[in-house]
Each structure stands twice: as structure tokens, then as C-alpha cells.
Amino acid sequence: MKRLHMGIKRKRARLAHALVIGAALFALAPAARALDTQDIVIEWTEEGKKIAQERVAKWKTKEEMVLIPAGEFLMGSDKKTDRLAYRSEIPQRSVYLDAFMIGKYEVTALEYLKFVLATDRLPQLDWRYDGGNFQDTMAHHPIMHVNWYDADAYCKWAGKRLPTEAEWEKAARGVDGRLFPWGSEYAGPTRANFGRTGLSGPVRDRPERLLLYPPIISVDKYENALSPYGLYQTIGNVAEWVSDWYDQDYYKTAPGRNPKGPETGTQKAFRGGGWMDSTTTMRAAMRNGTDPKTKINWMGFRCAQDAKEDAGMKVSMTKE
């Protein structure tokens, strides 16, 4: 009886702790919205900028591009094979794409630092160490707190562009309509970084840390979850901006060859789930959109390029 009583007390204590954390996060919601915009400005110190310049000169980046060959693939979802499919993913159809190249990894903090220095921008919101720098361990984390215009500007500066929705999806799932980059088995913690809204570790006692330093990981993790073309983390870690304007009913009228999205819109599309997403969004066909000015700690991007004639000799790829 005494053990039962103690067990009940412990459960009540855990419940009370959870309620306190929940209340703290609820109270922080307005702050979260503020912190994920331009309201906080970080400035370089003279010494901080020197450190940043040394980093981009000496540290190796992960800018490898992968060739995606021309051809058709199954785009979108079919309710018969994917019960979680949303209206925006229907109908499933065959789409032809010209050959293109796409980043093997999401753009990292180190790569984005090159752009920031070259274009004389201020440090990112979460770069709060050593006069405007990120921690060493964050160098190969995906860049976050970037809006669509930032992502577009970076890709153009790098001589690239954002991928279209269709390009992103083909690169992420291959040609056979699979539900996930790796096949038909549902995502789990051994394949993707998602479902991390629970509080643990240093965040447990200071939930406000989630607003700036979410539980993201380096872009080269999860080798068991690569896409058919060898892309990393098209599912989980951070969601990714793409070039298209977003229309949830676009698939009903989209062309079957090189679709580029609606001509105009109010939201930009993004693909792939982030660290805080649930199982229902951890699917290669899942799509959504938001205001292109949005800056949030679960959104990043990767770049694409039109294929070069000699790309096949320079870039390795996984066979379809």
C-alpha cells in the first residue's frame, strides 16, 4: 500500500511538472512569435567578425550537389496507398522533369555564414557567441530563422536557385511513389529528427531555450534514411523552403511537365517536416505553405541548379 501511495505521489508530481512546463510554454507563445521575426537584432563585434572570417577560410563545408536525371516520377498521394494523404497532395500523377542538380544536404550555418559576410549582413538570431558567432557544434546544423527571401537570395548568391516543389519531391522519394525517402516503413527516431516537442535536458528547466536553440542536429546524420538519390534529411530536422507559390489545389490543374507552381500567391511552399512535427507530416508527399516573410526555428532550405552537360562525370548518384 505504501508503494502504491508513493507511486501515485510521483505521478502527481510529474503531472504537476508537466503542467508548469506547459503553462510556461503557453506564456512564451507571444515571445516565440517575436523571437522568430526581426525584432531582435544581433550585431557583430570587431573580434567576432574576425572569428567568423577565420571560420569560413578554414572550415570545410558540405556543399555537395547530386544529379537527378531527367524522366517521369509519381508525384502526390493516393488515398488508397496513403491513408494520411491530405487534400493538397491529391491527385497523384506522373510528372516529367528535366535533369537538375540539388543539394545533398540542407544549407548549413557555416555555408550561410559565408553569404552573411560576403553580403555584409548582420548575424543570425541564434548566433550569440563570441561577438556574433554560432557555437562550434552548430557549424553543420541546418541554417534556420531564414525567410523565403533570405533563402532565395542565398541560392542566387551561390550561383544556384531554390528547387521547385516537383524537383524537391522527386529528389526526396524517387520515381516509384514511395511514402518515405527510404521506402514504405514509417518514420521513427532512428530515421528522422522529428516529434521533439517534449522537453528534456537543458530545456526542461528553461523552456524558453526552445525558442532559439531547438533540438536540431548536423545535416549528415541518418545514413539509414537517404533518398534514392542519396539526399540526407529530406524528412525531419528542418522543413525546407522551395521556389513555388503555394496553392493547396494546384495539383488538380498543374502541368505534367516541369511544373513550377502558380504564377502568383500569398504563401510560399515548403516541404519536409521539422524537428517538432508529427508522424502525419513525416511523408515525402506532404506539402504546405506560409507567408514568405516567416522566420522560424524549424525552417531551412537546400539549393538546386539546372543540370550541366558534364554533371554526370562530376557527381555520383544512386541508381533509381
N, C-alpha and C positions, 0 to 999 in steps of 0.2 A: 504493500500500500504506500509505504514511504517513497519507493522508487517511482511509482505511478504519479504521486504528488509532485515529485521533483521534475519528472518529465513534463508534466503539464505546465509547471512554472517556467521551464526552459522554453517551451513552445510559445508561451505567452510573451516571454522576453524577446524572442526572435520576432514575433509578430509586431510587438511594440517598436522594435528597432526598425523593422521594415516600414512601418507607418511613419516613423520620424523621417527616414530617408525619402520616402515618397512625398511627404509634405515639403521637405527641403527642395526636392526637385521641382515640385509644383510651384513653389515660391520663386524658384530660379528661372522659371519659364520666360518671363519678360526679359530677364538678364540674358538668357540664352539667345533670344532673338536679337538683342542689341549687340552681343558679343560676336555674332555671326554676320555682322554688317561692318560698315566702315567707321563705326562710332568710336572705336579705339584705334589710335594711331601709334605705331611703334617707329622710332627713328633710329638711324644709325649713330653710333658714336664713332669717332675717328679710329679708335683702336678696333672697334667691332667691324668696320668696313675692311680694315687690313686683314683681319682674320678671315673674313668672307672671301676676299680676293686670293688669299693663300689656299683656301679650300678648293676653289674652282680650278686653280692652277695645278694642284697636286692630287686631288681625289678623283678616282675613276668613276665614271657614270655608267648607267645601264640604258643606253640609248639604242640598243639593237632593234632593227626592223625585220619583219617577217613578210615574205612574199605570199600573197593569196592569189592563186591562179584564176583566170577567167573561167566562167561557167555558171551553171544554174545551181541553186540550193533551195531547200524548203524554208520559207520564212513565215513566221507567225505560228499560231497554235490551232489545234483541232481538239474540240471538247471530247471527242471520242478517245483520244490518246492522252490528253492532259486535262484532268478534271479541275485543275486550278486555273485554267486559262481565263483571262479577263477579256472583256468586250474589245478593248483596244488592240488585242493580239489576233483578232479574227477578221477575215478568214485566213486560213493557212493557204499559201500558194507558192508556185515555183517562180523564182526571180533570177534573172540573169544579171551578173555583174562583170564588168571589165576587170582585168587583173589590177591589183593595187597592193600597196605595202602598208603595214600597220605596226605600231609599237609592240614589241614582245612583252613589255612591262608598262605599267602606268607611269606617267611622268613623276619623277621623284623630287623631293625637296632640294637635293643638290643640283639637279638639272634646272629647276626653276630658279635657283639662286643665280645661275649664270645669266639668265634672262633679266632678273631683277637688277643685277649690277650693270649689264650692258645697256639697259634702257633707263637707268637712273631712277629706279622705283624704291619705295620705302620697304622695309622688312615686312614679312607676313605677320598676321595677328598672333600666331603661335611661336614666332621666333623671338624669344625673350631672354636669351642667354648671351653673355659676352658681347654686349653692345649691339644687339640686333640679329644674333645668330640662333640657329637651332642647335639642340644638343647633338653631340656626335652620333648617338644611336639613332637619330631621326634622319640621317642623310639619305637613306634609301627607303624611307617611308614615302607613300604617295603624297604629292602636294595636295593640300586641302585649303579651304577658305578662299577658293578662286571662283569668280562668277564666269558665265559663259564668255563674256568679252575678254576676260583675262586669258582663258584657255585658248580662245581663237587667236588672240594676239601672240601668245607664246608659240603656237604651232606655226604661224606665219613667220615669226622671227627666226624660227629654226628651219625655215625652208620647207615646211610641211603644211598640213591642214588638219582640221578635225575630221574624223571618219563620218560617213553618213550612217544612219540607223542600219540600213541594209548591210553596209560593209562591216559594221561592228558585229552584227548578228551572225553573218557568215563566218567571220574570223573566230567568233566565240563558240559556235556549235557545229561547224562543218556543213555538209551538204544534205545530211540524212534526216533532218528534223528532230534530232535527239533533244531531250529535255534539258540536259546539262552539258557543259563542255566535255565531261568525261564519259557520258553515256546516259543511262536511264535511272541509275541509282540516286536517290535523293541526297541532297547536300547534308553534311554533318560537320562537326567541329574538326574532323581530320581532313576535310577537303576545302573548307572555306572559312573565312573570318566573318562571322555574322551572329546575330542573336546575342549581342554583347551589351544589352541594356541593363543587365543585373550589375549591381555594384560590388566590387571586391578590391582587395589590395589597397593601395594608397587612396583610391577613390572612395572607399567605404565611409571613411570619416570626414571626407571633404568632397561631397558630391559635385561641388562647383567645378572641380577639375575636369569633369567630363565635357564641360563646355569648350575647353580649349585643347585638352590633351586626351582625346578619345583612345580607346584600345586598338589602334591600327598597328600593322606590322610591316616589315620590309616587303617590297614588291616581288621578291624572288622566292617566296615561300610557297608551300603546297605543290611540290613537283608531281604529286599523285593526282592532280586536278587540272592538268593542262588541257587546253582546247586541242582539237585535231591538228591544228597548225602550230601548236607549241606555245600559245599565249598563256601568260600567267594571270591569275586572279581576275578573269572577266566576271566572276561571281564573287561577291564579298569584298571586304576591306573598305574600299570607297566605291560609290557609284560613279559613272563616267559621263560627262557631257559629250554629246555628238552634235553634228552640224545642223540637223533638221529643225525646222519649226515643228511643234507637236500638235497633232490633231488625233484624238482617240479613234476617229472613224476613217483615218487616212487609208487604211488597208483595203477598204471597200472600193476605192477608185484609183489606187496607186498604180502606176505603170509597171509592167512586168520586166522592164529592162532599166537598170541603173536608177532606181527611184531615189530622189533627193529630198523628199518631204514637201509639204505645202509651200507655196511661194511666199506666204505671209503668215503671221500668227502673233500671239501674245506670250506664248511659252516656248521654251526650247526643250527638246527631248533629252533625256538621259537614260542610260542603260546600266544593267548590272546592279546588284544590291550592295548596300553598305554594311559596315560593322554592326549597325543597330537593327538591321532588317530581319524579318521573319522568314520562315521556310517558304511561304507562299510567293515571296518575291525573289527567292534564290533560284530563278529559272532563266535560261538563256533567252527566251522569247519575251520575258516581262519588259514592259516599256512604260514610261511615264514622262511628264513634263512639268516645268516650273518656270517662274519668272527668270529671264536670263541674268538679272541683276543679283540673284540669290548667291550669297556666300555662306557656306555651311561646313561643318566639320566632318561630313560624310560624303562629300562630293569632290571628285578629282577628274582626271581625263587621261587619255593617251592620244597620240597623233597618228595620222596616216599620210600617205603620199600616193600619187599616181605611180604605177609601176614603170620602172625603167627597162629599156630593151635588154640590158645585160644583167638585170636583177637576179636572174636565176643562178648566175655564176658567183654572185657575191653573198647571197643569203640562203641559208639552209632552211628547209621546211619539212614538216611531217606530211607524209602522203595521206590523201583523203581515204 
